Amino acid sequence: MKYKISVIIPVYNVERYIKRCLDSVLNQAYENLEVLLIDDGSTDKSGKICDAYALNDARIKVFHKENGGVSSALNIGLDNFTGNFVGFVDSDDWIEPNMFHELLSAIKNVDIAVCSYFTDSDLCSDIIKNMKDVNEQIIDTENMLLYPLMRDYYMGFCGYMWNKLFRRELFKDLRFDENLRYAQDVLLYSEIVKKYSAKGRYINKPLYHHIIDRDDSITKTKSFDIKNDVLTVYKRVEELLPHEYKYWARGFYCYHASVICDLARKKRDKEMLVKMQGEIKAHYDDYVRTNKEFPEKFSRMEELMSLQTL
């Protein structure tokens, strides 16, 4: 266990979940860990729980800060970790006992190791699988960029940070964009792969448990201001792609515009509805191109584009 893995966990008002998360990390089969807990101004007992765990395990470092958003919390972790490798865990999620052992074994000769995951709710736990096999022993830079955008084919890969292990050198001069509150991990992941021509390896095993039924999670927000961050992200991801593959980012942009469009319909926001209809129409050809094997999706898009103003 000569290599140290730093695990960065942003914490904000998760007293219901944080103990399960920390127990799963601290009980890893691979024990040479450094666990950085960044309490982002929690108003519940989360910060106190972190402090209590730190008293009983010297591997834990706790940072308390004023609330500034998840990106600022993650960046404190990136500014203070000392490990050879870096992993991320959301504080409401939890991991399998062998996750970091498996990822460390897989990262030899590559820059990033990736595993599949579960989506968990109060009712069930589902294994997320890829539609197409990731057969490469080593995944080249091009596919490391494209797999997260080809989500219907490679759902188990995705662009999140939490189902991956990274070499420390990848964070030498890159950080999360603190102006983004949503999808910032997708952008940083893409920036890392592009800047360092990163290669990877995929483990076809679900080792991470991602909670999907929190009503107060950022992914379920109804704020247009926050939702629009994801559109900013995919425009910036598009800039990172080779010309011949930019349409993949535009197709994903179109999908997220449709999500905001549907929310505008439900909220009866005429201005936002019209704006997002325009974004869908502008990128619809790319959406069709990236979903040619899923024509059943087109009727939803066409319905949204044809909606009369409210």
DAFEN-V55295 format. One record per pair of residues at least 12 apart in sequence whose C-alpha atoms are under 8 Angstrom apart, sorted by sequence separation. I is the first residue (numbers start at 1). J is the second residue. D is the distance in Angstrom with one decimal. If there is no record, write none. Layout:
BEGIN
I_J_D + I_J_D
END
This chain:
BEGIN
50_62_6.7 + 103_115_7.3 + 116_128_6.5 + 176_188_5.9 + 237_249_6.6 + 238_250_6.9 + 261_273_5.2 + 37_50_7.0 + 116_129_7.1 + 175_188_6.9 + 260_273_8.0 + 174_188_7.5 + 235_249_7.2 + 234_249_5.8 + 235_250_7.4 + 261_276_5.2 + 234_250_7.2 + 260_276_6.9 + 261_277_6.6 + 47_64_7.4 + 174_191_7.9 + 174_192_7.3 + 234_252_7.2 + 235_253_7.3 + 258_276_6.9 + 234_253_5.7 + 257_276_5.6 + 258_277_7.6 + 257_277_7.8 + 131_152_7.0 + 132_153_5.5 + 171_192_7.8 + 280_301_7.8 + 130_152_7.8 + 131_153_4.6 + 132_154_6.5 + 170_192_6.3 + 231_253_5.8 + 257_279_6.4 + 258_280_6.5 + 37_60_7.2 + 39_62_7.3 + 41_64_6.7 + 130_153_5.7 + 131_154_6.2 + 230_253_7.9 + 257_280_6.1 + 35_59_5.9 + 36_60_6.0 + 37_61_6.1 + 38_62_6.0 + 39_63_6.0 + 40_64_6.4 + 41_65_5.5 + 130_154_4.5 + 131_155_7.5 + 161_185_6.0 + 281_305_7.0 + 34_59_5.0 + 35_60_4.7 + 36_61_4.9 + 37_62_4.8 + 38_63_4.7 + 39_64_4.8 + 40_65_5.3 + 41_66_4.6 + 42_67_7.3 + 129_154_7.5 + 130_155_5.3 + 160_185_5.7 + 161_186_7.7 + 231_256_6.9 + 254_279_6.8 + 255_280_7.7 + 280_305_7.1 + 7_33_7.1 + 9_35_7.5 + 11_37_6.7 + 33_59_6.4 + 34_60_6.2 + 35_61_6.1 + 36_62_6.0 + 37_63_6.1 + 38_64_6.0 + 39_65_6.2 + 40_66_5.9 + 41_67_4.3 + 129_155_6.3 + 130_156_5.3 + 159_185_7.1 + 160_186_5.9 + 170_196_7.1 + 230_256_7.2 + 231_257_7.2 + 254_280_5.2 + 5_32_6.5 + 6_33_5.8 + 7_34_6.1 + 8_35_6.1 + 9_36_6.1 + 10_37_6.0 + 11_38_5.7 + 12_39_6.1 + 34_61_7.6 + 36_63_7.6 + 38_65_7.5 + 40_67_4.7 + 41_68_7.9 + 128_155_6.7 + 129_156_5.1 + 130_157_7.5 + 159_186_5.0 + 277_304_7.0 + 4_32_5.2 + 5_33_4.9 + 6_34_4.6 + 7_35_4.8 + 8_36_4.9 + 9_37_5.0 + 10_38_4.9 + 11_39_4.7 + 12_40_5.5 + 18_46_7.0 + 40_68_6.6 + 110_138_7.3 + 128_156_5.4 + 161_189_7.0 + 277_305_5.3 + 1_30_7.4 + 3_32_7.0 + 4_33_5.6 + 5_34_6.2 + 6_35_5.8 + 7_36_6.1 + 8_37_6.4 + 9_38_6.3 + 10_39_6.3 + 11_40_5.9 + 12_41_6.7 + 13_42_5.0 + 15_44_6.7 + 40_69_6.9 + 160_189_7.5 + 254_283_5.6 + 1_31_7.6 + 2_32_7.7 + 4_34_7.0 + 6_36_7.2 + 8_38_7.8 + 10_40_7.0 + 12_42_4.9 + 13_43_6.3 + 14_44_7.7 + 15_45_5.7 + 19_49_7.6 + 40_70_7.4 + 159_189_6.7 + 253_283_7.7 + 254_284_6.6 + 1_32_6.2 + 11_42_7.3 + 12_43_8.0 + 13_44_5.5 + 15_46_4.7 + 18_49_7.8 + 159_190_7.9 + 13_45_7.4 + 14_46_5.9 + 228_260_7.8 + 251_283_6.6 + 254_286_7.9 + 255_287_7.3 + 13_46_5.8 + 40_73_6.1 + 227_260_6.9 + 250_283_6.3 + 251_284_7.3 + 254_287_6.2 + 12_46_6.9 + 15_49_7.6 + 39_73_7.4 + 11_46_7.1 + 38_73_5.7 + 251_286_4.9 + 252_287_7.1 + 274_309_7.0 + 11_47_7.8 + 38_74_7.4 + 182_218_7.1 + 224_260_7.2 + 250_286_6.1 + 251_287_4.0 + 273_309_7.4 + 182_219_7.6 + 250_287_7.2 + 251_288_7.6 + 38_76_7.3 + 248_286_7.2 + 251_289_7.7 + 38_77_6.9 + 117_156_6.5 + 247_286_5.5 + 251_290_6.1 + 270_309_5.9 + 37_77_7.7 + 116_156_4.7 + 270_310_5.5 + 36_77_6.2 + 115_156_7.4 + 116_157_6.3 + 222_263_7.3 + 269_310_7.4 + 115_157_7.0 + 247_289_8.0 + 248_290_6.2 + 262_304_7.2 + 268_310_6.3 + 114_157_6.8 + 247_290_7.6 + 258_301_7.0 + 261_304_7.2 + 163_207_7.8 + 182_226_6.4 + 36_81_7.3 + 145_190_6.2 + 157_202_7.7 + 163_208_6.3 + 181_226_6.3 + 182_227_7.0 + 265_310_7.7 + 117_163_7.1 + 162_208_7.9 + 183_229_7.1 + 187_233_5.9 + 191_237_7.8 + 194_240_6.7 + 258_304_7.2 + 34_81_7.7 + 116_163_6.9 + 182_229_5.7 + 183_230_5.5 + 186_233_7.5 + 187_234_7.6 + 190_237_6.6 + 34_82_7.8 + 115_163_5.6 + 145_193_6.7 + 181_229_6.8 + 182_230_6.1 + 34_83_7.0 + 114_163_5.8 + 115_164_6.5 + 144_193_6.9 + 145_194_7.6 + 180_229_6.0 + 184_233_7.1 + 187_236_7.3 + 191_240_7.2 + 33_83_7.9 + 114_164_4.5 + 183_233_6.7 + 187_237_6.2 + 190_240_7.4 + 113_164_5.5 + 114_165_6.7 + 112_164_6.7 + 113_165_5.1 + 141_193_6.6 + 112_165_5.6 + 113_166_6.8 + 141_194_7.5 + 112_166_4.8 + 144_198_7.5 + 111_166_6.1 + 112_167_6.7 + 144_199_6.8 + 111_167_5.7 + 141_197_5.5 + 144_200_6.9 + 141_198_5.4 + 107_165_7.6 + 140_198_7.5 + 141_199_5.2 + 111_170_8.0 + 140_199_5.0 + 141_200_7.8 + 10_70_6.5 + 139_199_5.6 + 140_200_6.8 + 103_164_7.5 + 104_165_7.4 + 138_199_6.8 + 139_200_4.9 + 103_165_6.3 + 138_200_5.8 + 139_201_5.7 + 10_73_5.7 + 138_201_5.3 + 139_202_7.8 + 10_74_6.1 + 137_201_6.5 + 9_74_7.4 + 100_165_7.9 + 136_201_7.7 + 8_74_6.9 + 9_77_7.9 + 28_96_7.7 + 29_97_5.8 + 30_98_7.2 + 134_202_7.1 + 8_77_5.7 + 22_91_7.9 + 25_94_7.4 + 28_97_4.6 + 29_98_5.5 + 8_78_7.8 + 21_91_5.9 + 24_94_5.9 + 25_95_6.7 + 27_97_6.5 + 28_98_6.0 + 30_100_6.4 + 21_92_6.4 + 24_95_5.7 + 28_99_7.4 + 29_100_7.8 + 30_101_5.3 + 21_93_5.8 + 22_94_7.7 + 24_96_6.8 + 25_97_7.6 + 28_100_7.2 + 29_101_6.6 + 90_162_7.0 + 18_91_5.6 + 20_93_8.0 + 21_94_4.6 + 24_97_6.5 + 28_101_7.9 + 88_161_6.2 + 89_162_5.2 + 17_91_6.9 + 18_92_6.0 + 20_94_6.6 + 21_95_7.3 + 87_161_7.6 + 88_162_4.7 + 6_81_6.1 + 17_92_4.9 + 87_162_6.7 + 88_163_7.6 + 6_82_6.8 + 17_93_7.4 + 88_164_7.5 + 6_83_4.9 + 14_91_6.8 + 87_164_6.3 + 88_165_7.8 + 4_82_7.9 + 5_83_5.0 + 6_84_7.5 + 8_86_7.5 + 14_92_6.3 + 87_165_4.9 + 128_206_7.3 + 4_83_4.7 + 5_84_6.0 + 6_85_6.1 + 7_86_5.9 + 8_87_6.3 + 9_88_6.1 + 10_89_7.8 + 11_90_7.7 + 12_91_7.9 + 86_165_5.7 + 87_166_6.5 + 127_206_6.5 + 3_83_7.4 + 4_84_5.4 + 5_85_4.8 + 6_86_4.8 + 7_87_4.8 + 8_88_4.9 + 9_89_5.3 + 10_90_6.5 + 11_91_5.7 + 85_165_6.7 + 86_166_5.1 + 3_84_6.0 + 4_85_6.6 + 5_86_5.7 + 6_87_6.2 + 7_88_5.5 + 8_89_6.4 + 9_90_5.8 + 10_91_6.3 + 85_166_5.5 + 86_167_6.3 + 3_85_7.7 + 5_87_7.1 + 7_89_7.0 + 9_91_6.0 + 85_167_4.6 + 86_168_6.1 + 84_167_6.4 + 85_168_5.0 + 84_168_5.5 + 83_168_7.1 + 112_198_7.2 + 114_200_7.3 + 111_198_5.6 + 112_199_6.5 + 113_200_5.5 + 114_201_6.2 + 115_202_5.8 + 116_203_6.7 + 110_198_7.5 + 111_199_5.5 + 112_200_4.7 + 113_201_5.0 + 114_202_4.8 + 115_203_4.7 + 116_204_5.8 + 117_205_7.2 + 118_206_6.0 + 110_199_5.4 + 111_200_5.7 + 112_201_6.7 + 113_202_6.0 + 114_203_6.0 + 115_204_6.1 + 116_205_5.3 + 117_206_4.0 + 118_207_7.4 + 120_209_6.3 + 110_200_5.2 + 113_203_7.6 + 115_205_6.0 + 116_206_4.2 + 117_207_5.4 + 118_208_6.0 + 119_209_5.9 + 120_210_5.8 + 121_211_6.0 + 110_201_6.8 + 115_206_6.3 + 116_207_6.3 + 117_208_4.6 + 118_209_4.8 + 119_210_4.8 + 120_211_4.8 + 121_212_5.9 + 122_213_7.3 + 115_207_6.5 + 116_208_7.1 + 117_209_5.9 + 118_210_6.0 + 119_211_5.9 + 120_212_6.0 + 121_213_5.4 + 78_171_7.3 + 107_200_7.3 + 115_208_7.8 + 117_210_7.2 + 119_212_6.3 + 120_213_7.7 + 107_201_6.7 + 106_201_6.3 + 106_202_7.6 + 145_241_7.6 + 78_175_7.5 + 106_203_7.3 + 150_248_7.3 + 149_248_6.1 + 75_175_6.2 + 103_203_7.7 + 149_249_6.4 + 75_176_6.4 + 102_203_8.0 + 74_176_7.3 + 146_248_7.6 + 149_252_6.8 + 72_176_7.5 + 71_176_5.5 + 71_177_6.4 + 72_178_5.6 + 71_178_5.0 + 99_207_5.4 + 69_178_7.5 + 71_180_7.3 + 98_207_7.5 + 99_208_7.3 + 71_181_7.0 + 70_181_7.0 + 96_207_5.1 + 69_181_6.7 + 95_207_6.0 + 96_208_6.1 + 71_184_7.2 + 95_208_4.5 + 96_209_7.7 + 94_208_6.4 + 95_209_5.6 + 93_208_7.8 + 94_209_5.3 + 93_209_5.8 + 94_210_7.1 + 93_210_5.2 + 92_210_8.0 + 93_211_5.7 + 92_211_6.7 + 150_290_7.8
END
